[in-house]
Amino acid sequence: MARSIKALVEIQKNRLKRRSGKIATEIAKSFILIMTTALVAAVMVFLYNVLITAPYFKVDRVTVRGCQRLTDQDVRDLAAVGHDQNILLLKPREIAKKVANNSWVKTVSIGRELPDGLVVEIVERTPSALMVIKGSLYVMDTTGEVFKKLEPQDDVQVPLLNGCHRNGKIDDALVRKALTLLEHVASRGVFPMREQVSEIYADTRYGFSIFTNQGLCFQLGFGNYEKKFARLTPVLRDLAKRRVDTAYLKINLSDRDAVVVRQKDAIGRGGVGKGYST
């Protein structure tokens, strides 16, 4: 009985020795892991400090691409990136937001050219028309978005779009149709070309009328612009042959069967009209 008790005690002692050995091993492993992690962290912090303070990564050049209306310096000023800044610490999204604050900027992309270059690429808006809103002129782009108020320094040579802003609201459907008409005019290689159009007047019932810099007015209605303008060529040829002064001349092309030409004087009184059957 005494022997069996002694044997049990020895067994317990051996178990404790084995367990203590395992615990010591685990503690040693944990200590090594902690020390290794601390060493790696210290190395990473050291490398990080080296990278953010190294002159090698200081911004030395800012390349700007895509400028047409804005200048490269305009964009650099908007980006506000100094030569003392570390290129690795720059935040592209924040820079893009700063550049996009200019109304002419449609999209912005920012890229790094390591070790010391920053690239700012922009896409500018293309002005398509002017619109009168609350007594002031605003600029519209090719998508129909009114994006800025016209300022004296803006060199914008586009037609005035009239009749699409009523009761404080823009008629988006009418604007889209007007832009389609402008695209058609821009694609033409004969009179009237886009640069000769001074105003487009839109009417929800009667359609569009185009006014040119020469004082001509073309009443077009809606759609079928190719055919309508094709009927214009012989009319203009006949008017030129008869040496008719085209100032304040109104040519109605909206009728499918006839082209009606009416002369008006300077104060807008109607004169004798001439019809051209088609």
Protein Blocks (a to p, Z undefined) as FASTA:
>chain_A
ZZmmmmmmmmmmmmmmmmmmmmmmmmmmmmmmmmmmmmmmmmmmmmmmmmmmpmklgcfb
dcdehiakbcfklmmmmnopafkbcfklpcfklmmmmmmmpmklmbdcdddddfkbccdd
ddddddfbdcdeehiacdddfkopafbdcdfklccdddddehjagghiacfklmmmmmmm
mmmmmmpcbdcdfklpmbdcddfklopadddfkopacdebjgjklmmmmmmmmmmmmmmm
nopafehpacdfkbmkbccdddddfkopacddddddZZ
